Amino acid sequence: MTRPIRVEKQRTIRASQQRVYQLLSRVEGLPRYADLWLAVDVLEHAGGQVVAEFRGYFGGLPVDSVQRVSLRPPVRLEFRQLRGTFKALRGEYVIEQEGQGSRLTARMEVDAGIPILDEQVVRMVLSTALDRTLAKVKDAAERDLPRLVPAKRPAPVALPSERVVSAEETTPEVEESPAVVEPEAPAQPAPVVPAASPSTEQRRPGRRRRRRRHRRRPGGPPPDRGGTPPQ
C-alpha cells in the first residue's frame, strides 16, 4: 500500500505578485511551466473554477489527470485531481509580496498508486518537477521586466568667457616657402699634371755616355779653352 508523498519548494522572484499570478492563472498555458505536463485541454471554465485535462509523463510513464483548478487572485492557485492515473493528486501555488519582488511557494502531494514506482522515486520526480517549474516561472516573470537604461548626459556648453581655445587657434600656421634648388656647377676636368722626367736614379743602367773631344785641325787655331779670343 502506497502513501501520499508531499514536496514543497520556494523561489524568490524579481517581479510583482500580480505579475507572477498572471502567468500561473492561465491554465491553458501551464504546460509551459509545469514540468510534469506536456498538454492541457480546458473542459469547463466558470468564474474562478476551471476543469482541465492534463497529459504528460511521470517517472517515464505516460499519465493523464482531470483536475479542478481554483483561482484566488492574486495570492493563490489550488488544484485537485477529479479522476486520472494517480490514486490522488493535489497541490497549490502561493504568491506572497516580498519587497519589490515576490516569493513563490509550490506544494504538491501525490499518491501515485503505481507499483513499480516506490516512494523514493516518487519523491525525486516531484522534487525535480517543482524545481524546474519554479525556475521557468522565475525566468518568464523576470524576462519581460523593463530594463533601466541610464540617460545620456548632455555635453557641457562652454560659456563665452570660458571658451576653450583649440590647438588650431593657439598654433599659428607657418607658410612654408618653396624650396630653392641651386643649379649644379658643371664638372671641370681634372688638371693635367705633366709627367715628370725620370731622374737619374730611375734611368736604366747602361753604358756611360762618353764626352766628345774636339780634335785640332791641321793648320788651324787651337780650340778655345776659355781664354781671350784672338785679335
Secondary structure by P-SEA (a helix, b strand, c coil): cbbbbbbbbbbbbcccaaaaaaaaacccccccccccccccccccccccbbbbbbbbbcccccbbbbbbbbbccccbbbbbbccccccccccbbbbbbccccbbbbbbbbbccccccccaaaaaaaaaaaaaaaaaaaaaaaacccbbbbbccccccccccccccccccccccccccccbbbbbbccccccccccccccccccccccccbbbbbbbbccccccccccccccc
